[in-house]
Amino acid sequence: RKLRVSEPPNAYDFGQIINALNANKDKAACADLLTATDPKTLPVLLSNKLEGEILLIFIQSLEHYIAGKDPGLAYQHLFYLSKAERFKVVLALLSKNEKEEVQHLFDLLTESLSDQYSLEDLGSLKEVYEL
């Protein structure tokens, strides 16, 4: 049965939904959640709960479900994800393979043009992601 996802009202509910999606590795539902969530609200909704597994399911959902359809939205989520508390800590703990997944998402965004970002914007954000 498919988990229904609409924009969560607060950080607690967002955390509960993310934990359920992550437990099921449900990237499609995670993509629905990200599509329904204003990227600007991510740092507040994530609060201090960002973990490596959460960053990865976000990256995979953006890569497989969002980047091809709406590269601008994928860029916005990457941008605001980097503003979340604990981002630098989580980033430092990613494995080589996990970093390659992040790189692949950036490659997809480089191939897709969007009026939401320039190649310079993308280059700057790649530096934030230490790629």
C-alpha positions as CSV (number, residue, x, y, z in Angstrom):
1,R,0.0,0.0,0.0
2,K,1.4,3.4,-1.0
3,L,2.1,5.9,1.6
4,R,0.2,9.1,1.0
5,V,2.4,12.2,1.3
6,S,1.4,15.8,1.5
7,E,3.4,18.6,3.0
8,P,3.9,18.0,6.7
9,P,2.9,20.7,9.1
10,N,5.9,20.6,11.5
11,A,9.3,19.2,12.1
12,Y,8.1,16.4,14.3
13,D,5.6,15.1,11.7
14,F,8.2,15.5,9.0
15,G,10.7,13.5,11.0
16,Q,8.1,10.7,11.5
17,I,7.4,10.6,7.8
18,I,11.1,10.5,6.9
19,N,11.8,7.7,9.3
20,A,8.9,5.6,7.8
21,L,10.0,6.3,4.3
22,N,13.6,5.5,5.2
23,A,12.7,2.3,7.0
24,N,10.9,1.1,3.8
25,K,13.5,2.6,1.5
26,D,10.5,4.2,-0.4
27,K,12.3,6.6,-2.8
28,A,9.1,7.2,-4.8
29,A,7.2,8.3,-1.7
30,C,10.2,10.4,-0.6
31,A,10.1,12.1,-4.0
32,D,6.4,12.9,-3.4
33,L,7.3,14.3,-0.1
34,L,10.1,16.5,-1.5
35,T,7.8,17.6,-4.4
36,A,5.1,18.6,-1.8
37,T,7.7,20.4,0.4
38,D,8.9,23.9,-0.2
39,P,12.7,23.6,-0.4
40,K,13.1,26.7,1.7
41,T,11.5,24.9,4.7
42,L,13.8,21.9,4.6
43,P,16.3,23.3,7.2
44,V,13.5,24.0,9.7
45,L,11.7,20.7,9.0
46,L,14.8,18.7,9.4
47,S,15.7,20.6,12.5
48,N,18.8,18.8,14.0
49,K,17.7,15.4,12.7
50,L,19.7,15.1,9.5
51,E,21.5,11.7,9.2
52,G,23.5,10.1,6.5
53,E,20.7,7.7,5.6
54,I,18.2,10.6,5.3
55,L,20.6,12.6,3.1
56,L,21.0,9.5,0.9
57,I,17.3,8.8,0.4
58,F,16.8,12.5,-0.4
59,I,19.7,12.3,-3.0
60,Q,18.4,9.0,-4.5
61,S,14.8,10.4,-4.7
62,L,16.0,13.6,-6.3
63,E,18.2,11.6,-8.7
64,H,15.6,9.0,-9.8
65,Y,12.3,10.8,-9.6
66,I,12.8,14.6,-9.6
67,A,15.9,15.7,-11.5
68,G,14.7,14.4,-14.9
69,K,11.3,16.1,-14.6
70,D,12.1,19.2,-12.6
71,P,15.9,19.9,-12.3
72,G,15.1,23.3,-10.8
73,L,13.3,21.7,-7.9
74,A,16.1,19.2,-7.4
75,Y,18.7,22.1,-7.3
76,Q,16.6,24.0,-4.8
77,H,16.3,21.0,-2.5
78,L,20.1,20.4,-2.7
79,F,20.7,24.1,-2.0
80,Y,18.5,24.2,1.1
81,L,19.6,20.7,2.3
82,S,23.1,22.2,2.5
83,K,21.7,24.8,5.0
84,A,20.4,22.1,7.4
85,E,21.9,21.7,10.8
86,R,24.4,18.8,10.9
87,F,24.9,19.0,7.1
88,K,28.7,19.3,7.3
89,V,28.9,16.5,9.8
90,V,26.8,14.1,7.7
91,L,28.6,15.0,4.6
92,A,32.0,14.2,6.2
93,L,30.7,10.7,7.1
94,L,29.6,9.7,3.6
95,S,31.4,6.8,2.0
96,K,33.2,7.0,-1.4
97,N,30.2,5.2,-3.0
98,E,27.7,7.6,-1.4
99,K,29.7,10.6,-2.6
100,E,29.6,9.1,-6.1
101,E,25.8,9.1,-5.9
102,V,25.8,12.8,-5.0
103,Q,28.2,13.4,-7.8
104,H,25.8,11.6,-10.2
105,L,22.9,13.8,-9.2
106,F,25.1,16.9,-9.9
107,D,26.0,15.4,-13.3
108,L,22.3,15.0,-14.1
109,L,21.6,18.6,-13.2
110,T,24.6,19.8,-15.3
111,E,23.1,18.0,-18.3
112,S,19.6,19.5,-17.7
113,L,19.3,23.2,-18.1
114,S,16.9,25.1,-15.8
115,D,16.1,28.8,-15.4
116,Q,16.4,28.1,-11.6
117,Y,20.2,27.8,-11.7
118,S,23.2,28.5,-13.8
119,L,26.3,26.3,-14.3
120,E,28.1,28.7,-11.9
121,D,25.4,28.2,-9.3
122,L,25.8,24.4,-9.7
123,G,29.6,24.7,-9.5
124,S,29.4,26.7,-6.2
125,L,26.9,24.2,-4.8
126,K,29.2,21.3,-5.7
127,E,31.9,22.9,-3.7
128,V,29.5,23.1,-0.7
129,Y,29.0,19.3,-1.2
130,E,32.8,18.9,-1.3
131,L,32.8,17.4,-4.8
